[in-house]
Structure formats: C-alpha cells, structure tokens
Amino acid sequence: MPMPANQVSYQMREADYSDSPQEDTWVGALIAALDGQLRPLQLLLTPGAWEGLFHASLDKLLGRLEVIIGRKPFTQLGRRWQGGVT
C-alpha cells in the first residue's frame, strides 16, 4: 500500500540509501542492448575501431535520449500528466 503524499520524505536515510541498488539497471540494459546490436561488427573491425564505433554510437544514442527527455514536461514530483496516454 503506497504512503499518503503528506508522509513521503524526499530525504533518504542512510539505511534507505544502502538498500537501494548502487547501479541504475536501465543504464546497464541500454549498454548491453547496444553491445548486442553492434557485436557482429566486432569481428570485422580492429579493437580501436570497434571501441570508437561503440562509443560514438553510445554518444549518439544518449544525445537522442537527452533530446527526448528534454521535450517531456516535468514537475518537482516527476512527469506532469497531460491527459491521455503518457
């Protein structure tokens, strides 16, 4: 059962922080998915070219993600509902 909004604290206690995951799982999943998509090219490229391609692709992907997130309206409590499907 969720806590009532007037009882929610935005300050994490030390115990809460230590219980939370130390790594964002979606970031790891994003990098693994990109690696999976580019893996067939690894055999065709030198190690330096592979690393450059991977980092350039990751940079481009994160740039697009920034643009998409920047277009979404947010409030201090998260994304603002605008009606319809979000």
MIZATI-380822 format. One record per atom (N, C-alpha, C): residue in three letters; z, y, x. Coordinates in steps of 0.02 Angstrom, whole numbers, plus 50000, padded with zeros to 5 digits. Layout:
BEGIN
AlaZYX;...
***
This chain:
BEGIN
Met500004994150042;Met500005000050000;Met500005006250044;Pro499535010850035;Pro499495016750077;Pro500095021450065;Met500255025250117;Met500795030150112;Met500565036050071;Pro501025039150034;Pro500835045450000;Pro500655050750051;Ala500195055050033;Ala499935060150080;Ala500485064650108;Asn501005066050068;Asn501525070550093;Asn501995067150143;Gln501925060550154;Gln502355056950201;Gln501975054950264;Val501345056450268;Val500945054550326;Val501095059350383;Ser501225056450442;Ser501345060450501;Ser500725060150546;Tyr500515065750572;Tyr499945065950617;Tyr500155065750690;Gln500805065150701;Gln501065064350769;Gln501215057050780;Met500935054150833;Met501055047050848;Met501695046350888;Arg502095041550869;Arg502685039850909;Arg502455035450966;Glu502865034551016;Glu502695030351074;Glu502545023251052;Ala502935020651005;Ala502835013750980;Ala502155013150945;Asp501975018250905;Asp501325018150870;Asp500755018250921;Tyr500825022350972;Tyr500305022951022;Tyr500215016351060;Ser500765013151078;Ser500715006951116;Ser500435001251073;Asp500525001651007;Asp500254996450963;Asp499514997450948;Ser499265003450958;Ser498555004850943;Ser498115001950998;Pro497495000150980;Pro497044997451032;Pro496905002851085;Gln496875000751147;Gln496775005451202;Gln496045007251211;Glu495595003551179;Glu494885004851187;Glu494565005051117;Asp494125009851107;Asp493765010251043;Asp493285004351039;Thr493365000250988;Thr492954994250983;Thr492224995850966;Trp492095001350931;Trp491405002850913;Trp491015005050975;Val491345008051023;Val491005010051084;Val490785003951123;Gly491234999051130;Gly491054992851163;Gly490494989151128;Ala490514989251061;Ala489984985951023;Ala489314989551031;Leu489334996151035;Leu488725000051045;Leu488414998551112;Ile488814998351164;Ile488564996951231;Ile488304989751235;Ala488654985051204;Ala488424978051204;Ala487754977351166;Ala487684980951111;Ala487054980651073;Ala486474983551114;Leu486594989151148;Leu486074992051190;Leu485894987351247;Asp486404984351277;Asp486284979551331;Asp485864973651305;Gly486024971251246;Gly485644965751217;Gly484914967451204;Gln484794973651184;Gln484104975851170;Gln483704976651235;Leu484024978851287;Leu483674980151350;Leu483684974351399;Arg484084969251385;Arg484164963651431;Arg483504960251452;Pro483024959251408;Pro482394956151429;Pro482034960051484;Leu482134966551487;Leu481804970651538;Leu482134970051606;Gln482754967651607;Gln483124967451670;Gln482774963051722;Leu482464957651701;Leu482124953251748;Leu481494956351777;Leu481224961351743;Leu480604964551765;Leu480714970651809;Leu481334973051813;Leu481484979251849;Leu481934977951909;Thr481904982451956;Thr482374982252012;Thr483064984151986;Pro483604982252021;Pro484274984051996;Pro484364991551986;Gly484094995552030;Gly484165002852022;Gly483785005451962;Ala483175002851952;Ala482785004951894;Ala483105002651829;Trp483394996551829;Trp483734993951769;Trp484334998451752;Glu484725000051802;Glu485315004351790;Glu485095011251765;Gly484575014051795;Gly484325020551773;Gly484075020351701;Leu483705014951683;Leu483465014251615;Leu484045013551566;Phe484525009451584;Phe485095008351540;Phe485485014851528;His485625018551582;His486005024751575;His485595030151539;Ala484945030451551;Ala484525035351516;Ala484505033751441;Ser484445027251425;Ser484435025251354;Ser485105026651321;Leu485645025251355;Leu486305026551328;Leu486415034051318;Asp486185038051366;Asp486235045351360;Asp485845047951300;Lys485245045451290;Lys484835047451233;Lys485155045351167;Leu485415039251165;Leu485735036651105;Leu486355040851087;Leu486755042351137;Leu487355046451124;Leu487185053551104;Gly486645056251132;Gly486405062851112;Gly486215062951038;Arg485855057851016;Arg485675057350945;Arg486285056550901;Leu486765052550924;Leu487385051650887;Leu487765058250879;Glu487775062150932;Glu488095068750929;Glu487765073250876;Val487105073250875;Val486735077250826;Val486895075050755;Ile486895068550744;Ile487025065850677;Ile487735067550655;Ile488215066550699;Ile488915068150682;Ile488995075650672;Gly488645079650711;Gly488695086850705;Gly488445089550638;Arg488015085750605;Arg487745087850540;Arg488225086250483;Lys488705081850494;Lys489165079750441;Lys489725084850435;Pro489885086850374;Pro490445091450365;Pro491115087850371;Phe491565090550411;Phe492225087650420;Phe492755092950404;Thr493325090550382;Thr493915094750374;Thr494435092350424;Gln495025095250424;Gln495545093050470;Gln495765085950454;Leu495665083750393;Leu495875077050373;Leu495315071950375;Gly494735073850398;Gly494175069250402;Gly493565071950367;Arg493115067550349;Arg492485069650318;Arg492605072150247;Arg492285077550230;Arg492345080450163;Arg491885076750116;Trp492135074750059;Trp491745071250009;Trp491295076149974;Gln490655074449966;Gln490185079049936;Gln489895076249872;Gly490195071049846;Gly489925068049785;Gly489385063049803;Gly489305058049763;Gly488795052949777;Gly489025048449832;Val488555044949861;Val488705040149914;Val488785043849980;Thr489305042050018;Thr489425045250083;Thr489265040750139;
***
